[in-house]
Amino acid sequence: MMKTLKIINQNESCCPTTKEIKVQESINNPNKNLPIVIMGAGPIGLAAAAHLVEHKQAFILLEAGHEVAHNIRTWGHVTLFSPWRYNINKAAKALLDTCYWEEPNLDTLPTGHELIDLYLKPLSNLMQIKPHIQLNSKVVGISRQLNDKMKTKNRVEQSFIIYIEQENDIRVIEARAVIDATGTWGNPNPANSTGIWLQNEKALANHIQYGIPDINMNTKRYANKKIAVIGGGHSAINTLLALAELQEENPATKPVWIMRKKSVEEAYGGEEKDALAARGALGVRIHELVDTGKVEVITPFYISQVKKDENIHIVGIINGEQKVLTGFDELIVNAGNRPDLSINSELRLSIDSATESVHALAPLIDPNVHSCGTVRAHGEEILRQPEKNFYIVGAKSYGRAPTFLMATGYEQVRSITAYLSDDEEASKRVELELPETGVCGINLANQTNSCC
């Protein structure tokens, strides 16, 4: 039986904008010649595509946004913590080098915008990849052909069915394997310390920013306001540094740093002793701002809810007593992200109950034990699911753990694509190379970190 898949792409390229893939379905193995579907056209999804090109495997790359790496564009002003040399996938580079791509200076730190414009867009426009990308294609569910989660008989022999919202309609794509690289960005944790979303917080949508706002582009929103920055990590620190810069020209701007750490010193890191100079500089700068009173610190504060009347009030517990922090105009929540597993609900998955990461990966990435630099390389075997040939990769594979590195994601998809291409030996090799200290969480005043 012959099946035709029509792939529509919307980027400019010397490649055809439409392409039909004809696959002959074997009577004995109906899945053999179906494509591999990659969900999410960010750095990890595009790296998976590059490796599949290398292995001469058919694939479809689905992206919910109107351009590749749409989620990264929302934090394009942010400077990554790691230099270019750790953000470029080897298979992708090999493809780009064939079309006279100008490689960035490998020792510089790219912004999110630069990551897209200088690397990911050129990669997505290559003739080997572009025809297989479908933009504006939001995955709403995945299952097995003719089976829901409960059905076991002949399950492995059935193809995957991916339901996507596309052009105001629902379309269905069949696949022999699925690589979920949809990430966690856009699924933030709430301000509430217990992780529960409450209606009070949702009602404050016009006064809360999750993630990393571009303060320079929103000066009217934050200038001369009292702003609560919630979170104890590098994203929160860099938000505070940006607000401190705004404060220099708008002295009534008042940033208040709210976190759960026992003391603010825990957030400073190694400072001058840090093996990564830029990461150390980050701690030094925020330390100075706290000591000079430019940033007020309230810790350990456990938020139970946020409310609003004339101003925003934050209710919580500090030192065993309930307290209400009052008078805020804006909240910036840098409390991390969580995976959206709803699209995978009809698949048989092994997910860790604490981290919401791939179960076998959890002991390797637990943020109570590990930082980015101490997570050892891992590949297909660790990421393997009870649902054969379905893989969660990238930041989503780490669940709520904030220790993900882009280079680690590249190693994940290198191993998985080798395995799906029947190169088991290559899938078991370890090819990840990182500096001895890792490349975790740095950046300076107007530069913000990201573990990717």
C-alpha positions in Angstrom: 0.0 0.0 0.0 1.4 3.4 -1.0 1.0 6.3 1.4 1.7 9.9 0.4 2.7 12.5 3.0 2.6 16.1 1.9 4.8 18.4 3.8 4.3 22.1 3.6 7.0 24.5 4.6 6.8 28.3 4.9 10.5 29.4 5.1 12.4 31.0 2.2 15.0 28.7 0.7 16.5 27.5 -2.5 14.8 24.2 -1.7 11.3 23.3 -2.9 8.6 24.7 -0.5 6.5 21.5 -0.8 7.6 17.9 -1.1 5.8 14.6 -1.2 7.3 11.6 0.5 6.0 8.3 -0.8 6.6 5.4 1.4 5.9 1.8 0.6 4.3 0.0 3.5 5.5 -3.5 3.9 2.9 -6.2 4.5 5.1 -7.9 7.1 6.2 -4.7 8.8 3.8 -1.8 8.1 5.9 0.7 10.1 9.2 0.0 8.4 9.2 2.8 5.9 7.1 5.4 7.8 9.0 8.5 8.8 10.3 9.4 12.2 8.5 12.4 13.7 10.3 15.0 15.7 8.2 17.3 17.8 9.8 20.7 18.4 12.1 22.6 16.0 14.4 24.0 18.6 18.1 23.3 18.9 17.6 19.7 20.0 14.8 18.9 17.4 16.9 20.4 14.6 19.9 18.4 15.8 17.9 15.2 15.6 16.9 16.1 12.1 20.6 16.7 11.1 21.5 13.3 12.5 18.6 11.6 10.7 19.9 13.2 7.5 23.3 11.8 8.3 21.7 8.3 8.7 19.5 8.8 5.5 16.3 8.3 7.5 12.9 9.8 6.5 11.6 12.3 9.0 9.0 15.0 9.7 9.8 17.9 12.0 6.8 19.6 13.6 6.9 23.1 15.1 4.0 24.7 16.9 5.3 28.3 16.2 5.4 30.3 13.0 9.2 29.9 12.8 11.8 27.4 14.0 12.9 27.8 17.7 9.8 29.9 18.3 10.1 29.5 22.1 13.7 30.8 22.0 12.5 33.9 20.2 10.5 34.9 23.3 13.7 35.2 25.2 15.9 36.3 22.4 17.4 39.2 24.4 18.9 36.7 26.8 22.6 35.8 26.5 23.3 32.1 27.0 25.7 31.0 29.7 27.8 28.9 27.4 29.9 29.9 24.3 29.1 29.0 20.8 31.4 25.9 20.8 29.0 24.1 23.1 25.8 25.2 21.3 26.5 23.9 17.8 25.7 20.3 17.0 28.4 18.3 15.1 26.0 16.8 12.5 24.4 20.2 12.0 27.8 21.8 11.5 28.8 19.2 8.9 25.6 20.0 6.9 26.1 23.8 7.2 29.7 23.6 6.2 28.6 22.2 2.8 26.8 25.5 2.0 29.5 28.0 3.0 28.0 28.8 6.3 29.9 31.4 8.3 30.6 29.9 11.7 30.4 32.3 14.7 33.3 33.0 16.9 33.2 29.8 19.0 34.4 31.6 22.2 31.7 34.3 22.3 28.3 34.0 24.1 25.3 34.1 21.8 22.0 35.7 22.6 18.8 33.8 21.9 18.2 35.9 18.8 21.7 35.1 17.5 21.3 31.4 18.2 18.3 31.4 15.9 19.5 33.8 13.2 23.1 32.7 12.9 22.6 29.0 13.4 19.2 27.5 13.7 17.6 29.4 10.7 20.4 28.6 8.3 20.2 25.0 9.5 16.4 24.8 9.0 16.8 26.3 5.5 19.1 23.6 4.2 17.7 21.5 1.3 18.1 18.3 3.3 15.9 19.6 6.2 13.6 22.4 5.0 11.1 20.3 3.0 10.5 18.2 6.0 9.5 21.0 8.5 5.9 21.7 9.2 5.4 25.1 11.0 2.2 26.2 12.8 1.7 22.5 13.7 0.7 22.0 17.3 0.7 18.4 18.5 -2.4 17.8 20.7 -2.0 14.0 21.2 -0.1 10.9 20.4 -1.3 7.3 20.4 -0.8 3.9 18.7 -2.8 3.1 15.6 -6.0 1.3 16.6 -4.9 1.3 20.3 -5.4 3.4 23.3 -3.0 3.2 26.3 -4.8 0.1 27.7 -4.4 -2.1 24.7 -1.5 -4.5 24.6 -2.0 -7.0 21.8 0.1 -6.1 18.7 0.9 -2.8 20.2 4.5 -2.6 19.1 3.5 -3.5 15.6 1.2 -0.5 15.3 2.4 2.8 14.0 2.3 6.0 16.1 -0.5 8.4 15.3 0.2 12.1 15.9 -2.7 14.5 16.0 -1.8 18.1 15.1 -3.7 21.3 15.0 -2.8 22.9 11.6 -4.6 25.6 9.6 -7.7 25.5 11.8 -8.1 21.8 11.4 -6.9 18.5 12.9 -4.5 16.5 10.8 -3.1 13.0 11.5 0.4 11.8 10.8 1.7 8.2 11.1 5.2 7.5 12.3 7.4 4.5 13.1 9.1 6.4 15.9 8.6 9.7 17.8 11.2 12.1 19.3 9.6 14.6 21.7 11.8 17.7 21.8 9.0 20.1 22.8 10.9 21.4 25.9 9.4 23.0 29.0 9.5 26.7 28.1 6.0 28.2 28.2 5.0 25.9 31.1 6.2 27.9 34.1 6.0 27.0 37.7 3.7 29.3 39.8 4.8 31.7 42.4 3.2 29.5 45.0 6.0 27.6 46.8 4.0 24.4 46.9 3.8 24.3 43.1 0.0 24.6 43.0 -1.7 27.0 40.6 -4.4 29.0 42.3 -7.1 31.2 40.7 -5.8 34.3 42.6 -2.5 34.0 40.7 -4.1 33.4 37.4 -6.3 36.5 37.9 -3.1 38.6 38.2 -2.0 37.8 34.6 -1.7 41.5 33.6 0.8 42.1 36.5 2.9 38.9 36.4 5.7 38.0 34.0 7.0 34.4 34.0 10.4 33.8 32.7 12.9 36.4 31.7 11.3 39.8 30.6 13.2 42.2 28.5 13.4 45.1 31.0 14.9 47.5 28.4 11.9 47.0 26.1 9.4 47.4 29.0 10.8 50.4 30.9 7.3 52.0 31.3 6.0 48.8 32.9 8.8 48.6 35.5 10.3 52.0 36.0 9.6 53.6 39.4 7.6 50.6 40.5 7.9 48.1 43.4 8.7 44.8 41.8 8.9 41.3 43.4 11.3 39.0 41.8 10.6 35.4 42.9 13.2 32.7 42.6 16.7 31.9 43.8 18.4 30.9 40.6 20.4 32.7 37.9 17.3 33.8 36.0 16.1 35.7 39.0 19.6 37.2 39.6 19.8 38.5 36.1 16.3 39.9 36.3 17.4 41.8 39.4 20.6 43.0 37.6 18.5 44.4 34.8 16.1 46.1 37.2 19.1 47.6 39.0 20.3 49.2 35.7 16.8 50.6 35.3 17.0 51.9 38.8 20.0 54.0 38.0 17.9 56.2 35.7 14.7 55.7 37.6 15.6 55.9 41.3 12.1 55.0 42.6 12.4 51.6 41.0 12.4 49.1 44.0 13.3 45.5 43.3 12.5 43.0 46.1 14.1 39.5 45.9 11.9 36.8 47.4 13.2 33.2 47.6 13.2 30.1 49.7 17.0 29.7 50.3 18.0 29.7 54.0 20.3 32.7 53.3 21.0 35.0 50.4 24.6 33.9 50.5 23.6 30.6 49.0 22.6 32.3 45.8 25.9 34.1 45.3 27.8 31.0 44.2 31.6 30.9 44.1 32.0 34.6 43.2 35.8 35.3 42.7 36.6 31.6 43.3 34.3 30.3 40.6 36.1 28.3 37.9 33.9 30.1 35.4 34.8 33.8 35.6 31.5 35.1 34.2 29.4 33.0 36.5 31.5 34.3 39.4 31.1 37.9 38.3 27.3 37.4 38.4 27.5 36.5 42.1 29.9 39.4 42.8 27.5 41.9 41.2 24.3 40.8 42.9 26.2 40.6 46.2 27.2 44.2 45.8 23.6 45.3 45.0 22.3 43.5 48.1 25.0 44.9 50.4 24.3 48.5 49.2 20.6 48.1 49.7 19.7 48.5 46.0 18.0 45.1 46.1 16.0 44.2 49.2 16.1 40.4 50.1 13.3 38.5 51.9 14.3 34.9 52.6 13.5 32.1 53.5 10.0 33.1 52.4 7.5 30.4 51.3 4.7 31.9 49.3 1.2 30.4 49.8 -0.8 32.8 47.5 -0.8 36.2 45.9 -3.7 38.7 46.0 -4.6 42.0 44.5 -6.7 45.0 45.5 -5.1 48.4 45.0 -1.7 46.7 45.0 -0.4 43.2 44.9 0.0 41.3 48.2 2.1 38.2 48.7 1.1 35.9 51.5 3.6 33.4 52.9 5.6 31.9 55.8 8.9 33.2 57.1 10.7 31.7 60.1 7.5 29.8 61.0 5.2 32.8 61.0 2.7 34.0 58.5 3.5 37.3 56.9 1.9 39.5 54.2 4.2 41.4 51.9 2.4 44.4 50.5 2.5 47.3 48.0 3.8 45.5 44.9 3.0 46.8 41.4 4.5 43.9 39.4 5.7 40.3 39.9 8.4 38.5 38.0 8.4 34.8 38.6 11.6 33.0 37.9 10.7 29.7 39.6 11.5 27.4 36.7 9.4 25.3 34.3 7.7 22.0 34.1 7.0 19.5 31.3 3.6 19.3 29.6 3.0 15.5 29.6 -0.7 15.8 28.5 0.1 15.2 24.8 1.8 11.9 25.9 -1.1 10.7 28.1 -2.1 7.8 25.8 1.5 6.4 25.7 3.1 4.0 28.2 5.8 6.1 29.9 8.2 5.8 32.8 8.3 9.2 34.4 9.9 9.9 37.8 7.4 10.9 40.4 9.6 13.7 41.8 11.4 15.3 38.9 8.9 14.5 36.2 11.9 13.5 34.1 12.5 10.3 32.3 12.6 7.8 35.2 16.0 6.3 34.6 17.5 9.7 34.2 16.2 11.1 37.5 19.1 9.8 39.7 21.6 11.5 37.3 20.0 14.9 37.3 18.4 15.4 40.7 19.1 19.1 41.4 19.4 18.3 45.1 22.6 16.4 44.2 23.8 17.6 40.7 24.6 20.8 38.9 24.8 21.0 35.1 28.5 20.1 35.1 28.1 16.9 37.2 25.5 15.2 35.0 27.2 12.4 33.1 26.5 11.8 29.4 23.6 9.5 28.6 21.9 8.3 25.5 19.2 6.0 24.1 19.4 3.3 26.7 18.7 5.7 29.6 16.0 7.5 27.7 14.2 4.4 26.4 10.5 4.2 27.4 8.2 1.2 27.9 6.5 2.6 24.7 9.0 1.3 22.2 10.5 3.9 19.8 9.1 6.8 21.7 11.7 9.2 23.3 11.5 12.4 25.4 14.7 14.4 24.8 16.1 17.8 25.6 14.9 20.0 28.5 11.6 18.0 28.7 13.6 14.8 29.4 14.8 16.5 32.6 11.3 17.4 33.7 11.5 20.0 36.4 15.2 19.7 37.0 17.0 22.9 35.9 20.3 21.3 35.1 19.9 20.7 31.4 22.7 21.6 29.0 22.2 22.0 25.2 25.3 19.9 24.5 23.7 17.1 26.6 20.6 17.2 24.5 22.7 16.9 21.3 24.3 13.8 22.7 20.9 12.4 23.5 19.6 12.7 19.9 22.9 11.5 18.4 22.5 8.3 20.3 18.8 7.8 19.7 19.0 8.5 16.0 21.8 6.0 15.7 19.7 3.4 17.5 16.7 4.1 15.2 19.0 3.7 12.2 20.1 0.2 13.4 23.5 1.4 14.5 23.5 0.1 18.0 27.2 0.3 18.4 27.2 4.1 17.7 24.2 4.5 20.0 26.2 3.1 22.9 29.2 5.4 22.4 29.7 8.5 24.5 30.7 11.5 22.4 29.9 14.3 24.7 32.8 16.7 25.5 32.4 19.4 28.2 35.0 21.3 30.2 35.9 19.8 33.5 33.8 22.4 35.4 30.8 22.0 33.1 29.3 25.1 31.5 26.5 25.9 33.9 24.8 29.1 34.8 26.7 32.3 34.2 26.2 35.8 32.9 26.8 39.4 33.5 24.5 42.4 34.2 22.4 42.6 31.1 23.0 38.9 30.2 20.8 36.2 31.5 21.6 32.5 31.9 19.8 29.4 30.6 20.8 25.8 31.1 20.5 25.2 27.4 
